[in-house]
């Protein structure tokens, strides 16, 4: 692991109108790590990712990526710096083909490069190759998640922000998504993973942060976090982490 983090979030605060969603959140992700951010609904997990990727403004604090302050950059500028956000709910373009969804993910590069990368992503998930001409909205939930991941990879990022990739998926598909995350990491991808399914997140992550009411309450190695009695009670349903 590099001695210097790839991503550093310093004392980040975010509000929606008069409601403060984040209260000085700080975290770090080192190159080659999978770091999980777990917590209940409304804890501030997705808000943290949106603030990092420039989708929403922060009130205070800053975000450093590759030792540069990206706090006030637009989302497209952040993508060009090498940080890609795979949003909650997949948010694919349902009326467009699988192939066209991939090309839209490569909008920051020239057309030929985008086409070449789309072909590479179709080989990553053979089911997407089979359905490349199919409207994305007709895919199953698991197939749509594969498409969302491949679309995020079209910019060839240094790091992925993944928001609830297991949402709405059957257990078998959750395991497939978990394996995909591990495979990407084995290829060298750094990942910050937001998950309400804490057992899956802790099973794949190197380290974890627990966020509650917009405040980081606990951090540590995933195995240690998974054994914390309060984490077990609140997020693991009395069970240890699931195998992948």
N, C-alpha and C positions, 0 to 999 in steps of 0.2 A: 504493500500500500504506500502511496506517495505520502510524504510528510506534510504536504500542503493540501488542504481540501479543494475540491473542484467547485463546490457550491457552499456558500456561507450565508445564512440568514441571521441578521443581527437585530434583535429587539423590535420585531415587526409588529406594528399595530394597524388594524384595519377596522373601519366602521361601515355599516350600511345605514345611512341616515343617522338617527340618534342611537342606534344599537351598535355597540362595539363588539365585533366578532373575534378579533385577535388582540391579546393584551401582552405585547412584548415577546412574541415568539422568536426563539433563537434555535438554530440547528445547523449542522454541518454534514456534508456528504463528501467522502474522499473518492478519488478515481478508482473505478473497479468495484465499488461497493453496491450492494442493494441495501437501502435504508427504508424501513417501514415507518409510516406515521399512522398510528391507530387511535381509535376513539369512537365514541358513540355518534349517532346522528346529531348534527348541529354543533359538534365540538370545535369545528374550525379547520378540519382537515382539507376540504376542498377549497376553502377560502385561502388557505396558505398556498396551495398550488397556484391558484388564480393570481394571487399577488406576486408570486415569484415569476410567473410567465407574462406579467404585464397586462393581464385581462382586466384587473381591477386595480385602482390606485391604493397606495398605502398612505397612512397619515404620518407615520414616523418609522424610523429604522431604515435599514437598507439591505439590499441583496447583492452579493458579490458572486460573480461567476467567472472562472478562469482568471481570478485576481483583478477583475474589472467590475466597477459598479454598474449594474444594469437596472437599478431601481426606477429610473425615469425613462427607460426606453420603451418604444412601442413593441407590441407582441411580435410583429414581423421582424423587427430588428433583433429581438432576443432569439428568435428562431435562427436567424443568420449567424448569430454568435455560437450556435451549436447546442441550444437547449430547446427540446421539443416537448409539447404538452399533449398527452392523449387524454381527452376530457371525459368526465363522468357521463355515462349514458351513450358513449360512443360517438354520437353526433355526426354520423356519416350523411352523405347526400343521397337520400333514399331514391330519388328519381333519376339519378345518374348511374351509369354502369360501374361495376367494380373497377374496371380499368380506368375510367375517367376519374373516379374517386382518388385513385393513386396518382394520376397526373396532377390533380389539384393539390395533392400533398407535396408535389415537386415544383410548385409555382415559383420558387425562389431561384431555380436554376434554368438553364436553356432547355429548349424543347427536346433536343436529342438526348441530353443527359437525363431528363425526366423520363423519357421513354425507356432508356436503358435501365434506369433504376426500377421502373415499374415492372419490367420483365424479370429483374432479379427478385423483386418482392413476390411476384406470382410463383416463382420457384420455391420461395421460402414456405409458402402455404399452398400445397398442390390443389386443395379444394377451391382456392381463389382462382387458380389458373383454369380449373374446370368451369367456373362461373364468371369468368372475366367479362363476358358480354351481358351478363344478367344484371337487372336493376338491383342496386345494393339494398333497397328496402325490402326485397323479397328473400334475403338471406336469413338464416337462423340467427339467434342471438350470439352463439359462439362464433359463427362465420363473420358476423358484423364486428365482433371484437377483434378477430384476426385482421380484418380489413382496417380497423382503426389503428391497430399496432403498426401494420405495414405502411399506412398513410403517414404516421408519425415518423417512421424510419426513412421516408423519402428524402428528407432534408439531410440525411446522414449526420445525425446529431452526435455530440459527445456524451449527452446525458438525456434520459427520458424522465419526464414527470408522468406517472401513470395514476389516474384517478378512478378508483373503484372498478378495476377491470373484471372482477367477478360478479358485478351487479346483475341480478336476474338470470344467472346461469345455473344449470343443473350441476350437481356435484361432479359428474364425470368431466364436464366442460371446465369447471373450476380447476380441476387437476391439470387439464390440458393447458389452461392459461398459466398456471403456476409453472409448469414445465417450460413453456415458452419464455417466461421471465428468466428462468435459470439458464436456458439456452442462450438468450441474448447476453446475459451477464458473462457466460463462458466465452462469448465472442469479444468481450471487452467493454460491453455497455455498462455505464453507471446509471443506476435507477433509484429514484425516490418514489416509493410506492405508497399511495394512500389506499387504505382498505378498512372497511367496516368488519370484514371477515378476518378477525385477528389471527385465527389459527393458521390460515393460509399465509398471511403476511409474515408472521413470525417463523413459519417453516422455511420460507425462502430467503429471508433477510439476514444480513450480517449483524446489523444493529437496528434498534427501534427507539422511537419516541412515542410516548403516550400523551395525547392532548385532551384536555377537559376544559370546557367552557372558555376556549380561546387561550389557554395557558398550558405550556408543557409541564406536565407533572412528574414525568419519569423518563429517563433515558438509560440506555445500556446495551450490552450485547443481547441479541435476540433470545438466546437460551436463558439468560438470567431474567429478562423481562417476562418470558413465558412462565417462569416459576414464581414470580411475585404473587403472593396470595391475593392482593387486591386486583391485579390484572386477571388472574384466573377467575375470580368471583364476578368481575364486571364484564369481561370480554371473551372469556373462553368457556363459559358455561360449566365450569368445574372440571374441564378436561385440559390436558396438555396439548401442545401443538400437534396438528395433524401432519402425517407424512405426505410427501409429494410424490 
